[in-house]
Every structure is written in structure tokens, then in C-alpha cells.
Amino acid sequence: MSLTGRSAAVFALGGTIATTADPRTGELSPALSAEQLLGSVSGLDALGVELRVHDFRRLPSASLSLADLDALHAAIRAELDSGRVDGVVVVQGTDTMEETAFYLDLLHQGEEPIVFTGAMRDATKAGPDGPANLYAAVIAAAGPWLRGAGCVVVLGDEVHAARTVQKGHTTSPAAFTSPGSGPLGLVVEGRVRLHQQLPHRITVPADAGGTADPRPVRVALHTVAFGDDGTQLDLLDGQCDGLVIGAIGAGHVPEGLATRLHRLADRIPVVLTSRIGNGPVLTRTYHYPGSEQDLLAAGLIAGGDLSPYKARLLLHRLLSTGCHDRTRIAQAFDAIGRRDG
């Protein structure tokens, strides 16, 4: 189908795709504006898509904050509420893209797609991938194919759901994958061709849990290592509102660490995930001190197949909206783990 007459808003946040070399020093920094980025995309004008461009931030993605993302969501919501755009493109660095896309996916309640894209090679390199990624992202955002998909990530012409996408390599242009499910589809010949149904999603609006917490919420993440005795957890006791454990294998920890987790789970929500990042934590297979059954019986919450990083964002979002009830938190993690509608 033709995209002539369709429209998309583009929000640029910086990152490798916006990086260029200082002519005096040769140092790289995210200095390109959104207009400059779009101007580098061959064939973009021929699509006939009206673009509403916003220079929102100019930062490396590691320096973005949840406050930045909340402000971005508000700006996106204003654009969508105006009825002037069919979708949104967010351009940022790839280092935190799987997390920022997932966080926005928890907030976004509209049908219009929000498409995240960026680049693995900056404009100073041979064969920069940013222009092609931007071209594909505009097609994905402006077209009708991804309505209801929430937030997606488009790089290398592949479309990945925010809930499943992971950055799996530090430098490869093919760094983004969706372990266990594969990409949703492919941008080809000016359209999105879907390989599978759009994913089941949950959102956590501001009033999801009751009265929002007026103070900043802290959610810690502890990744379990071989021989970990859990002494680092003592430093977190009393210093955080929630905790995510990136456990060994399918949800296991050393016996000495388990005792500390039992105590913490009496006081704050503790979510059990796997540090592997591919596959779910088990719930009823192993039964020994430090096994998944031992930990869940002590009050930890099963994180399903969410990575520790995404589980932290979901728990943070729930707590910040006033949801402190462990049963409701567990229900949210169970719901987001469903693959069907």
C-alpha cells in the first residue's frame, strides 16, 4: 500500500545514530539533530509520509533516566491525542533500547505503534546502518500493520516486540534478537510483513495500584554469581523498596544466599528471574534449599521469562503507581508472561 498521506512523529534522543566526530578533536559525541538524521535517509521523501520532528534529548542512552522516559511518554501522548500522526518513531542509542522500549510499552495505552530504532555503526564508519534503520522505522510507524502492537524495536529491517527483544552483541549490526520467539516481522518492499500474531501486552497506568508513591522508588537488581554468599544483599537491606534477583539457571541460588532472600522477602517484594535471559524461571521442578520451589515458598515472586532488567522496570512501575500488594504484583508478572491474547 502507499503511505502517501500518512504521518509519523519522530523523537530524537541521541545515541550512536546521532554521533559524529568533532572536526577539531576527532572525538565522537551525539551531536546530530533530528532534521540532520532524517536528511541522511535516501528515499525517505518518496514515501510521502508527513513527519513531525522533535529534538527531545541529545544524550548517550546510558545517560537517559526514567524521568526522561516519563517526559517522553507525555510528549508522545500529546502528539497522539492531537490526532495528527499515525505512529511514532523514537531514535536513541542501542545500549538501553530494550529497556526503554519495554518501559514505554508499559505506559502506552494507545493503538498507534511506537517504533524504536537506532544504529550500531555511527555515521563516521563505513556502511553506517542508521539511515536504513530510520527508513524502515518510518514505514513501520506510519503504516497500519502494527496498530495495537505497543512499542516495537526495528533494526536491520526486523521488527521485535519490546517485551521480548534483547541486545545480544556489543558491536554486530545484527545485535538485536528475540530469544524464544523470534521477530514479529520484517520491513520489506515498503511494508511490514508479520510472521506471527501481535503480542499479548499489559500496561501499568498511573492509577494501576492506587495512590502513587510521592517519593522516588528504588528497585535494586542483584545478579547471582558462582559462590555468591549474599553478603552484598546486606547492603541493600533497608535501602530499597523492591528487589529483582537474576538467579542461576532456571531460578536457583546458593543455600547461604537463600536464607538472606527469605528474610528480605518478608519485608519487600523480591522477584525471581534468571540471569540467562532466555527461558522462564521454573516454579515446581526442583526442591532443595536455594531452589525455585524453596524461594517461591518463602515469598519470592516468579518473574516468568522476563530478563532481570525488564523485571526491574515492571516492578519499579508497579511500586511507583502505589501497587505494593504481593498478590497483585505476582498477577502482573504472570499476566505479562502470557503469549496468547
C-alpha positions in Angstrom: 0.0 0.0 0.0 1.0 3.6 -0.5 2.0 5.6 2.6 1.2 8.9 1.0 -0.9 11.0 3.3 0.2 9.0 6.4 2.1 10.7 9.2 4.5 10.0 12.0 6.2 11.9 14.8 9.9 11.5 15.2 11.5 12.0 18.6 15.3 12.0 18.6 17.1 11.3 21.9 20.7 11.0 20.7 22.9 7.8 20.7 25.2 6.3 18.2 22.9 7.1 15.3 23.3 10.8 16.1 27.1 10.5 16.7 29.6 12.5 14.7 33.2 13.5 15.0 34.2 16.9 16.3 36.2 18.5 13.4 38.8 19.9 15.8 39.4 17.0 18.1 38.0 13.9 16.3 36.1 12.9 19.4 32.7 11.2 18.9 29.5 12.5 20.6 25.8 12.5 19.8 25.6 15.9 18.1 23.4 15.4 15.0 19.9 16.9 15.2 16.7 15.0 14.2 16.5 17.0 11.0 20.1 16.1 10.1 19.4 12.4 10.8 16.3 12.4 8.6 18.2 14.4 5.9 20.7 11.5 5.6 18.0 8.9 4.7 17.8 8.2 1.0 14.3 7.8 -0.4 12.5 9.0 2.7 10.8 11.9 0.9 9.5 9.4 -1.8 7.5 7.6 0.9 5.1 10.5 1.1 4.9 10.3 4.9 4.5 13.6 6.7 7.0 13.8 9.6 6.6 15.9 12.7 10.2 16.2 14.1 11.2 16.7 17.8 14.7 17.1 19.1 13.8 15.7 22.5 17.2 14.9 24.0 20.8 14.6 22.8 22.3 12.0 25.1 24.0 8.7 25.1 21.3 6.1 26.0 23.2 5.1 29.2 22.5 8.7 30.5 18.8 8.6 29.9 16.7 8.4 33.1 13.2 7.2 34.0 12.3 10.9 34.3 13.3 11.4 30.7 11.1 8.5 29.7 8.1 9.8 31.6 8.6 13.1 29.9 8.9 11.4 26.5 5.7 9.5 27.1 3.9 12.7 28.0 5.2 14.3 24.8 4.2 11.3 22.7 0.8 11.2 24.3 0.2 14.8 23.4 1.1 14.1 19.7 -1.1 11.1 19.6 -4.0 12.9 21.3 -3.8 15.6 18.7 -4.9 13.0 16.0 -2.2 14.3 13.6 0.0 11.3 13.5 -0.5 7.6 12.7 2.5 6.4 14.8 5.7 7.4 16.4 9.4 6.8 15.9 11.9 7.1 18.8 15.5 7.4 17.8 18.1 6.6 20.5 21.2 4.7 21.4 21.0 1.0 21.3 22.7 0.3 24.7 19.5 0.7 26.7 16.9 0.3 23.9 15.5 -3.0 25.1 14.8 -1.4 28.5 13.4 2.0 27.3 11.1 0.4 24.7 9.8 -2.0 27.4 9.2 0.8 29.9 7.3 2.9 27.3 5.4 -0.3 26.4 4.1 -0.5 30.0 2.9 3.1 29.8 1.5 3.3 26.2 -2.2 2.6 26.1 -3.0 3.8 22.5 -3.4 1.7 19.3 -0.7 3.7 17.4 2.7 1.9 17.3 5.8 3.4 18.9 8.8 2.3 16.9 12.3 2.5 18.5 15.3 2.5 16.3 19.0 3.5 16.3 22.3 2.3 14.9 25.2 0.1 15.7 27.6 1.9 13.4 27.8 5.7 13.6 28.0 8.0 10.6 31.8 8.1 10.6 32.0 4.3 9.9 32.0 2.5 6.6 28.4 1.3 6.0 26.5 3.1 8.8 23.2 1.4 9.4 21.3 4.4 10.9 19.7 5.7 7.6 18.4 2.3 6.7 17.0 1.7 10.2 15.3 5.1 10.2 13.8 4.4 6.8 12.3 1.1 8.0 11.2 2.6 11.3 9.2 5.4 9.5 7.5 2.7 7.3 6.6 0.7 10.4 5.3 3.6 12.4 3.3 5.3 9.6 1.6 2.2 8.2 -1.4 0.2 9.5 0.3 -3.1 10.2 1.4 -2.6 13.8 -1.7 -1.0 15.3 -2.1 -2.5 18.7 1.5 -3.7 18.9 2.5 -1.2 21.5 6.2 -0.5 21.4 8.5 -2.3 19.0 12.2 -2.2 18.0 13.1 -2.0 14.4 16.8 -2.6 13.4 18.2 -4.5 10.4 14.7 -4.4 8.9 13.4 -6.8 11.6 10.5 -5.9 13.9 10.8 -7.1 17.5 8.3 -6.8 20.3 9.5 -4.6 23.2 8.6 -7.4 25.7 10.9 -10.0 24.0 13.7 -8.0 22.3 17.3 -8.2 23.6 20.6 -6.7 22.6 22.8 -9.7 22.3 26.1 -8.3 20.9 28.2 -5.3 21.7 29.1 -4.4 18.1 27.3 -6.5 15.5 24.8 -4.8 13.2 22.6 -7.9 13.8 22.8 -7.4 17.6 19.0 -7.4 18.3 17.1 -10.7 18.7 14.0 -12.0 20.4 15.1 -15.2 22.1 12.4 -17.9 22.4 10.0 -16.2 20.0 11.8 -14.6 17.1 10.9 -11.3 15.4 7.4 -10.2 14.9 8.0 -9.5 11.2 10.1 -7.9 8.5 10.1 -4.5 6.8 10.4 -5.3 3.1 9.2 -3.5 -0.1 7.8 -0.6 1.8 5.6 -2.5 4.2 5.7 -4.7 7.3 5.2 -8.4 6.8 4.2 -10.1 10.0 5.5 -13.6 10.8 3.3 -14.0 13.9 0.4 -12.5 15.7 0.9 -9.3 17.6 2.0 -10.0 21.2 -0.2 -10.0 24.3 0.6 -6.9 26.4 -0.2 -5.4 29.7 0.0 -1.7 30.7 0.5 -0.1 34.1 -1.2 3.3 34.0 -0.6 5.8 36.8 -3.6 4.7 38.8 -2.9 1.0 38.5 -2.1 0.3 42.1 -3.9 3.1 44.0 -2.2 6.2 45.3 1.1 6.8 43.6 4.2 6.9 45.8 5.3 10.6 46.2 8.9 9.7 46.9 11.3 8.2 44.4 11.1 4.4 44.3 14.2 2.3 44.4 14.3 -1.2 42.9 17.6 -3.0 43.2 19.0 -5.8 40.9 21.3 -8.4 42.2 22.8 -10.9 39.7 23.9 -14.2 41.4 27.4 -15.4 40.7 29.1 -18.7 41.4 30.0 -19.0 45.1 27.8 -15.9 45.9 27.3 -15.9 49.7 24.8 -13.0 49.6 26.8 -10.5 51.8 26.1 -7.8 49.2 22.4 -8.2 49.9 23.0 -7.0 53.5 23.9 -3.6 52.0 20.5 -3.4 50.2 18.5 -4.3 53.4 16.5 -1.2 54.2 17.9 0.7 51.2 15.4 -0.3 48.5 11.6 -0.8 48.0 11.9 -3.9 45.9 14.5 -6.3 44.6 15.0 -8.4 41.5 17.2 -11.4 41.6 19.0 -12.6 38.4 19.3 -16.2 39.6 21.4 -19.1 38.3 19.9 -21.3 35.7 16.1 -21.7 36.0 15.9 -19.8 39.3 18.4 -21.2 41.7 20.8 -19.6 44.3 23.4 -20.9 46.7 21.9 -22.1 50.0 23.6 -19.4 52.1 22.2 -16.6 49.8 18.7 -18.2 50.0 18.5 -17.6 53.8 19.1 -13.9 53.2 16.5 -13.8 50.4 13.9 -15.4 52.7 14.4 -12.5 55.2 14.2 -9.8 52.6 11.1 -11.3 51.1 9.4 -10.8 54.4 9.9 -7.0 54.1 9.9 -6.1 50.4 8.7 -7.6 47.1 11.5 -9.8 45.7 11.2 -11.0 42.1 12.9 -14.2 40.9 14.3 -14.2 37.4 17.1 -15.9 35.5 20.4 -14.3 34.6 20.4 -16.3 31.4 17.9 -14.0 29.7 16.3 -16.8 27.6 13.6 -19.1 29.0 11.5 -18.9 32.1 12.3 -19.5 35.8 10.8 -22.8 36.9 8.1 -22.9 39.6 7.7 -26.6 40.5 10.6 -28.8 39.4 13.5 -28.6 41.9 13.1 -28.8 45.7 16.2 -28.1 47.8 17.5 -25.1 49.8 18.0 -22.4 47.2 15.8 -24.0 44.5 12.9 -22.2 42.8 10.4 -24.0 45.0 12.2 -23.1 48.2 12.4 -19.4 47.1 8.8 -19.1 45.9 7.6 -20.8 49.1 9.5 -18.1 51.1 7.5 -15.4 49.3 9.6 -14.5 46.3 7.6 -13.7 43.1 8.2 -15.7 39.9 9.4 -13.4 37.1 8.4 -15.7 34.3 10.7 -15.3 31.2 11.3 -11.6 31.7 15.0 -10.7 31.8 16.2 -9.2 35.1 16.5 -5.8 33.5 12.9 -5.8 32.3 11.6 -7.3 35.5 13.2 -4.5 37.4 11.3 -1.9 35.3 8.0 -3.7 35.7 8.4 -3.9 39.5 9.5 -0.3 39.6 6.5 0.8 37.6 4.1 -1.2 39.9 5.6 0.2 43.1 5.7 3.8 41.8 2.0 3.6 41.0 1.2 2.5 44.5 0.9 -1.2 43.9 2.6 -2.9 46.9 0.4 -5.9 47.3 2.4 -9.0 46.5 -0.6 -10.9 45.1 -1.3 -8.1 42.6 2.4 -7.8 41.7 2.6 -11.6 41.1 -0.6 -11.4 39.0 1.1 -8.7 36.9 4.2 -10.8 36.3 2.0 -13.8 35.4 -0.1 -11.7 33.0 2.9 -10.3 31.1 4.3 -13.8 30.7 1.3 -15.0 28.7 2.0 -15.5 25.0 -1.6 -15.6 23.9 -4.2 -12.8 24.0 
